[in-house]
Amino acid sequence: MKNDGLKASEMLRWFAWIAIGIGSLLLIGSVSDFSSSNLPLMVSIGFLIAGVNIFVLSTAFRLLIIRTEEN
């Protein structure tokens, strides 16, 4: 049975995949005009970076929970 810490880590992982998915969809729709004045392109890059950061944090959180359970 999973504890609350692992459930929170799984939820963060879902949020990361959702953010990466939104970023990918926005990127596909706005990559034709590749410039810094293209707001949808900048937002899509932000979603992709945020998704990767959330994914890394969920993995670190999971490892921290597993380590504290071993002790």
C-alpha positions in Angstrom: 0.0 0.0 0.0 1.3 3.4 -1.0 1.8 6.2 1.5 0.8 9.8 1.1 4.3 10.8 0.1 4.4 8.4 -2.9 0.9 9.5 -3.9 2.0 13.1 -3.9 5.0 12.2 -6.0 2.8 10.4 -8.5 0.5 13.5 -8.7 3.5 15.7 -9.4 4.6 13.3 -12.1 1.1 13.6 -13.7 1.3 17.4 -13.5 4.7 17.3 -15.2 3.3 15.2 -18.1 0.4 17.5 -18.4 2.6 20.6 -18.6 4.9 18.9 -21.1 1.8 18.0 -23.2 0.5 21.5 -23.2 3.9 22.9 -24.1 4.2 20.4 -26.9 0.8 21.3 -28.4 1.5 25.0 -28.2 4.9 24.5 -29.7 3.5 22.6 -32.7 1.0 25.4 -33.3 3.4 28.3 -33.1 6.9 27.1 -34.2 6.5 28.6 -37.7 7.2 32.2 -36.5 10.3 31.6 -34.5 11.0 34.9 -32.8 11.0 36.3 -29.3 7.9 38.4 -30.0 5.9 35.3 -30.6 4.0 34.9 -27.2 2.6 31.4 -27.8 6.0 30.1 -28.6 7.5 31.7 -25.5 4.7 30.3 -23.4 5.2 26.8 -24.9 8.9 26.9 -24.1 8.0 27.9 -20.5 5.6 25.0 -20.2 8.2 22.6 -21.4 10.8 23.9 -19.0 8.3 23.9 -16.1 7.3 20.3 -17.0 10.9 19.0 -16.9 11.5 20.9 -13.6 8.3 19.4 -12.0 9.4 15.9 -13.2 12.8 16.3 -11.6 11.2 17.5 -8.3 8.8 14.6 -8.3 11.7 12.2 -8.7 13.7 13.8 -6.0 10.6 13.8 -3.7 10.1 10.1 -4.4 13.7 9.3 -3.6 13.5 11.3 -0.4 10.4 9.5 0.7 12.0 6.1 0.0 15.1 7.0 1.8 13.2 8.1 5.0 11.2 4.9 4.9 14.3 2.8 4.9 15.6 4.5 8.1 
